[in-house]
Amino acid sequence: MVTINNHTYTVPSKVGTKVSSALYAAASQKASTTVFNSLAMASKAQILALKPEQVPFLGPQQVAKLSQSDMSSFSVSQIASFTTSQIASFSSTHVAALNLLDLRALTKAQIQAISPAALSGLDRNVIPSLGAEFIKLFTPAQVGGLQGVQLAVFTKAQLAVLDGPQIGAISPDALTALSTSQFAALDPKLIAQFKPAQFAGRSGAAFDAIRSLTGAQIAALTTQDIAKWTPSQVAVLSASQFQNLTAPQIAGLSNYQIAGLSLENLQAMSSSQIQAISPSALWGLSTATIPSLGAGFVAQLTTGQAGALLGSQLAAFTSSQLNAFDPSQIASISSEAIASLSDAQFAAIDPVRIGYLNNVQMRSLTQGELGALTAAQLAVLSPTQIAALDGTQIGYMTPTTLNGLQSGLERAAGRRYLSSRTLRF
């Protein structure tokens, strides 16, 4: 017999003491604060002898005092009887004592009651056997509490069930422990959930999750999935990976994502891929990259894309690129972009293509561009094009330029723009 706070209990044969039936009855019925206080005074041996129905009456302080060895001594049914509030007070030491059967006996509410700090004590040797469904129940905060050594032993099936918030919660330190094959197991649709801060210190391996994507995985991504990627994430795609992107996927890319594409990827694009880039997304092409794209890239542009080119972009075109434009492309280029061409660029345009300029574009020509017109270019200007020039533009022309235009001006009744002084060569 043992007496605690004037209450008498029988001594068990297993551990030396056992709570009396009176205490058990009072505890199970939650009827006596006095009895609860008596339980609070019980020894560890008495606590370990508690029946599952009595475990919920242990106070936070009692739970906190339990050692790893004490926790290991609990039966599965006792572990399963801990309340969520009790489990919330578990330390990493307590969690480290839980074996596979203990953990599998926990409910969703109990699992999610484990604090992120306590979860860091989860035995890495047990993790692979827990299965994917157990991991799926972790809250993002709990995932954020996992250590690298724990994440490193996750199976592909366990990694595959992580959702966006869980992936976004992985700590940078833990992320460094993931192997390339583990990254490959992640749902490619959730890659956008990774935050730049998570890759701190990962050097060249920072985007293994993207680099490891297969062609089939890339092709399976929706337009919405791709649209969520950051420019830096798009940038790590290899040329062979990028070639797996479908036209609809590319159509969903923003100008910021296009800006993140490597020259290798841009040069590897097929005609259908190039033409799938939305006109507004094409603004992402940098002036530093454009000259290296070559004439072939320019020749594939749609009229809508050509019309969307910014003046600064057109000003970066090489003469071969400018001369790769066809009549419909040239006609679609904005007058503002035409006016941005340097005198040297304008003079280098094939005379045939000068003949494709429409009236609006002709009226946008600058003094320098008009002065740069070569004899061959002047010769192809139609009466309509010449007639489109206004008086100010005619006034810009040098005698040499006017001589080249003279016959055309006469055909276009252009004399109304020329003063007698202007025609005195």
C-alpha positions in Angstrom: 0.0 0.0 0.0 1.1 3.6 -0.6 -0.4 6.8 0.7 -0.5 10.1 -1.3 -2.3 13.1 0.1 -4.2 10.9 2.5 -5.4 8.6 -0.4 -4.4 4.9 -0.3 -3.3 3.0 -3.4 -2.3 -0.6 -4.0 1.3 -1.6 -5.0 1.5 -3.2 -8.4 3.7 -6.2 -9.1 5.0 -4.8 -12.4 6.6 -1.6 -11.3 6.3 -1.6 -7.5 3.3 0.6 -7.2 -0.1 0.8 -8.8 -2.9 3.4 -8.4 -5.8 2.0 -6.5 -9.2 1.3 -8.1 -10.5 4.3 -6.2 -8.0 6.6 -7.9 -8.7 5.0 -11.3 -12.5 5.5 -10.8 -12.1 9.1 -9.8 -9.7 9.8 -12.6 -11.7 8.1 -15.3 -14.9 9.9 -14.2 -13.0 13.3 -13.9 -14.9 13.7 -10.7 -12.4 14.8 -8.1 -9.9 17.7 -8.1 -8.4 16.2 -4.9 -7.7 13.0 -6.7 -6.2 14.9 -9.7 -3.9 16.7 -7.2 -3.0 13.3 -5.7 -2.1 12.1 -9.2 0.1 15.1 -9.6 2.1 13.9 -6.6 2.5 10.4 -8.1 6.0 9.0 -8.8 7.2 8.2 -12.3 6.7 4.5 -11.5 3.0 5.2 -10.7 2.6 7.4 -13.8 4.0 4.7 -16.0 1.5 2.3 -14.5 -1.5 4.5 -15.4 -4.1 3.0 -17.5 -4.8 4.7 -20.9 -7.9 6.2 -19.5 -5.9 7.9 -16.8 -3.1 9.3 -18.9 -5.1 12.4 -20.0 -5.1 13.6 -16.3 -1.3 14.1 -16.3 -0.5 17.8 -16.0 2.0 19.7 -18.2 4.6 19.8 -15.5 4.4 16.0 -15.1 4.7 15.4 -18.8 7.6 17.9 -19.0 9.5 15.9 -16.3 9.3 12.6 -18.2 12.6 11.6 -19.6 13.2 9.9 -23.0 13.6 6.6 -21.1 10.2 7.2 -19.4 8.5 7.9 -22.7 10.0 4.8 -24.2 8.5 2.8 -21.3 4.9 3.8 -22.2 2.8 1.3 -24.1 1.3 2.2 -27.5 -2.2 2.5 -25.9 -0.8 4.9 -23.3 0.9 7.1 -25.9 -2.3 7.1 -27.9 -4.2 8.4 -24.9 -2.2 11.6 -24.5 -4.4 14.7 -25.3 -3.4 17.3 -27.9 -2.6 19.8 -25.1 -0.3 17.3 -23.5 1.4 16.5 -26.8 1.8 20.2 -27.4 4.0 20.2 -24.3 6.3 17.4 -25.7 9.9 18.3 -26.1 12.2 17.0 -28.9 13.4 14.4 -26.3 9.9 13.1 -25.9 9.3 12.8 -29.6 12.7 11.1 -30.0 11.4 8.3 -27.7 8.4 7.5 -29.9 8.8 4.4 -32.0 7.1 3.5 -35.2 4.1 1.9 -33.5 3.7 4.8 -31.2 3.6 7.3 -34.0 1.2 5.3 -36.1 -1.2 5.2 -33.2 -1.5 9.0 -33.2 -4.5 10.7 -34.8 -4.3 13.6 -37.2 -5.0 16.1 -34.3 -2.3 14.5 -32.1 0.3 14.6 -34.9 -0.5 18.2 -35.7 -0.3 19.1 -31.9 3.5 18.3 -31.9 5.3 21.6 -31.9 7.8 22.2 -34.7 10.6 22.3 -32.2 9.6 19.0 -30.7 9.3 17.4 -34.2 13.0 18.1 -34.7 13.5 15.1 -32.4 11.7 12.7 -34.7 14.0 9.6 -35.2 15.3 9.7 -38.7 15.4 5.9 -38.8 11.7 5.8 -38.3 10.7 8.4 -40.9 10.9 6.3 -44.0 8.6 3.7 -42.5 5.9 6.2 -41.5 4.6 6.4 -45.0 3.3 9.2 -47.1 0.0 9.7 -45.4 1.7 10.5 -42.1 3.9 13.1 -43.6 0.9 14.6 -45.5 -0.6 15.5 -42.1 2.3 17.7 -41.1 1.4 21.4 -40.9 3.7 23.8 -42.8 5.1 25.0 -39.5 6.0 21.4 -38.6 7.7 20.9 -42.0 9.6 24.1 -41.3 10.9 22.5 -38.1 12.4 19.5 -39.7 16.1 19.2 -39.8 18.2 18.4 -42.9 19.1 14.9 -41.6 15.4 14.2 -41.3 14.4 15.6 -44.7 17.3 13.7 -46.3 15.6 10.3 -45.4 12.2 11.2 -46.8 11.2 8.7 -49.4 10.1 9.8 -52.9 6.5 8.9 -52.0 6.7 11.1 -48.9 8.1 14.1 -50.8 5.5 13.6 -53.5 2.6 14.3 -51.1 4.0 17.6 -49.9 1.7 20.5 -50.9 2.7 24.1 -51.8 2.6 25.6 -48.3 4.6 22.7 -46.9 7.3 23.0 -49.6 7.4 26.8 -49.0 8.0 26.2 -45.3 11.1 24.0 -45.7 14.1 25.7 -44.1 17.1 26.7 -46.2 19.3 24.4 -44.0 17.0 21.4 -44.5 16.7 22.1 -48.2 20.5 21.6 -48.6 20.1 18.0 -47.5 17.8 17.0 -50.4 19.4 15.1 -53.2 18.8 15.6 -56.9 16.7 12.4 -57.0 14.6 13.6 -54.1 14.0 16.9 -55.9 12.8 15.0 -58.9 10.1 13.4 -56.7 8.6 16.8 -55.9 5.4 17.7 -57.8 6.7 20.0 -60.6 3.5 21.9 -60.3 4.6 23.1 -56.9 8.1 24.3 -57.8 6.8 27.9 -57.9 6.2 27.5 -54.1 9.9 27.6 -53.4 11.1 31.0 -52.2 14.4 32.5 -53.1 15.4 32.7 -49.4 15.1 28.9 -49.2 17.9 28.5 -51.6 20.4 30.6 -49.6 23.8 28.9 -49.7 22.9 26.2 -52.2 25.2 27.6 -54.8 24.9 25.8 -58.2 22.5 23.3 -56.7 19.9 25.9 -55.8 17.4 24.8 -58.5 17.9 21.1 -58.6 14.1 20.7 -58.4 13.8 22.3 -61.8 16.9 20.9 -63.4 15.8 17.4 -62.6 12.4 17.8 -64.3 11.9 15.3 -67.2 10.4 16.3 -70.5 7.2 14.5 -69.6 7.0 16.4 -66.3 7.5 19.7 -68.0 4.9 18.9 -70.7 2.4 18.0 -67.9 2.7 21.5 -66.3 -0.3 23.8 -67.0 0.0 27.3 -68.2 -0.9 28.4 -64.7 1.8 26.3 -63.2 4.5 27.9 -65.5 3.1 31.4 -65.0 4.0 31.1 -61.2 7.7 30.5 -61.8 10.1 33.3 -61.1 12.5 34.5 -63.8 15.4 32.9 -62.0 13.5 29.6 -61.9 12.8 29.8 -65.7 16.5 30.6 -66.3 17.8 27.3 -65.0 15.9 25.2 -67.6 18.3 23.6 -70.0 17.8 24.0 -73.7 16.6 20.4 -74.0 14.1 21.0 -71.2 12.9 24.2 -72.6 12.2 22.6 -75.9 9.6 20.5 -74.1 7.5 23.5 -73.4 4.3 23.6 -75.5 3.1 26.7 -77.3 0.3 27.3 -74.7 2.8 27.1 -71.9 5.1 29.6 -73.6 2.2 31.8 -74.3 1.7 32.1 -70.5 5.2 33.4 -69.9 5.5 37.0 -68.8 8.0 39.6 -70.0 9.8 39.1 -66.7 10.1 35.4 -67.3 11.2 35.9 -70.9 13.9 38.2 -69.5 15.1 35.3 -67.4 15.7 33.0 -70.4 19.2 32.2 -71.3 20.6 32.9 -74.8 20.9 29.1 -75.3 17.2 28.6 -74.6 16.2 31.5 -76.9 18.4 30.2 -79.7 17.0 26.7 -79.3 13.4 27.7 -79.6 11.4 26.3 -82.5 9.3 28.5 -84.8 6.1 27.6 -83.1 7.6 28.4 -79.7 8.9 31.8 -80.8 5.6 32.7 -82.3 3.8 31.6 -79.1 5.5 34.3 -77.1 2.9 37.0 -76.4 3.7 40.4 -77.9 3.8 42.0 -74.4 6.1 39.2 -73.1 8.5 39.9 -76.0 9.3 43.2 -74.2 11.4 41.0 -71.9 14.1 40.5 -74.6 17.0 42.5 -73.4 18.9 44.8 -75.8 22.1 42.9 -74.8 20.6 39.6 -76.0 18.9 40.7 -79.2 22.0 41.0 -81.4 23.0 37.4 -80.6 19.6 35.9 -81.5 20.4 36.2 -85.2 18.3 36.8 -88.2 16.6 33.5 -88.0 14.8 34.4 -84.8 13.6 37.7 -86.2 12.3 36.0 -89.3 10.0 33.9 -87.2 8.3 36.8 -85.4 4.6 37.4 -86.1 3.3 40.7 -87.2 1.9 41.2 -83.8 5.2 40.5 -82.2 7.0 42.8 -84.6 4.5 45.5 -83.9 5.1 45.2 -80.1 8.9 45.7 -80.3 10.0 48.7 -78.3 12.2 51.4 -79.8 15.1 50.4 -77.6 14.8 46.8 -78.8 14.7 47.7 -82.5 17.7 50.0 -81.9 19.6 46.9 -80.8 18.9 45.0 -84.1 21.8 44.2 -86.4 21.6 45.0 -90.1 21.1 41.3 -90.9 18.2 41.2 -88.4 16.6 44.3 -89.8 16.9 42.8 -93.3 15.3 39.6 -92.1 11.9 41.3 -91.8 9.3 40.6 -94.5 6.9 43.2 -95.9 4.1 42.4 -93.4 6.5 42.5 -90.4 8.0 45.9 -91.5 4.5 47.3 -92.0 3.6 46.3 -88.5 6.5 48.0 -86.7 5.4 51.1 -84.8 6.5 54.5 -86.0 8.0 55.1 -82.6 10.3 52.1 -83.1 11.2 53.1 -86.6 12.2 56.5 -85.4 14.5 54.9 -82.8 16.8 53.5 -85.5 20.2 55.0 -85.7 21.3 56.7 -89.0 23.7 53.8 -89.6 21.0 51.2 -89.0 18.6 53.0 -91.3 21.2 53.3 -94.1 22.0 49.6 -93.8 18.4 48.5 -94.5 17.9 46.8 -97.8 16.4 49.3 -100.3 13.7 46.7 -101.1 12.6 46.8 -97.4 12.7 50.6 -97.4 10.0 50.4 -100.0 7.8 48.5 -97.5 7.5 51.5 -95.1 3.9 52.7 -94.8 2.8 56.4 -94.8 2.7 56.6 -91.0 6.2 55.2 -90.7 7.5 57.6 -93.4 6.1 60.5 -91.4 8.1 59.3 -88.3 11.5 59.4 -90.0 13.9 61.6 -88.2 16.2 64.2 -89.7 19.1 61.8 -89.3 17.3 58.9 -90.9 16.2 61.0 -93.9 19.8 62.3 -94.3 21.1 58.8 -94.1 19.0 57.5 -97.1 21.2 56.1 -99.7 20.8 56.6 -103.4 19.6 53.0 -103.8 17.0 53.6 -101.0 15.8 56.8 -102.5 15.3 55.2 -105.8 12.8 52.7 -104.5 10.6 55.2 -102.7 7.1 55.3 -104.2 5.2 58.5 -105.0 2.9 57.6 -102.1 5.8 57.3 -99.7 7.3 60.6 -100.8 3.9 62.3 -100.6 3.6 61.1 -97.0 6.6 63.3 -95.9 5.6 66.6 -94.4 7.1 70.0 -95.0 9.4 69.8 -91.9 10.9 66.5 -93.1 11.4 67.9 -96.6 13.1 70.9 -95.0 15.5 68.5 -93.3 16.7 67.1 -96.6 20.1 67.9 -98.0 20.5 68.9 -101.6 21.9 65.5 -102.3 18.8 63.8 -100.8 16.5 66.1 -102.7 18.3 65.3 -106.0 17.5 61.7 -105.3 13.9 62.5 -104.7 13.4 65.0 -107.4 11.8 62.7 -110.0 9.6 61.0 -107.4 8.6 64.3 -106.0 7.4 65.5 -109.4 5.4 62.3 -109.8 3.9 62.7 -106.3 3.1 66.4 -106.9 5.5 67.0 -104.1 6.4 70.5 -105.3 3.8 71.9 -102.9 6.3 71.0 -100.1 9.3 72.6 -101.8 9.9 76.3 -101.7 11.8 77.9 -104.5 14.7 78.3 -102.1 14.7 74.6 -101.3 14.9 73.6 -105.0 17.9 75.8 -105.8 20.6 73.2 -105.7 
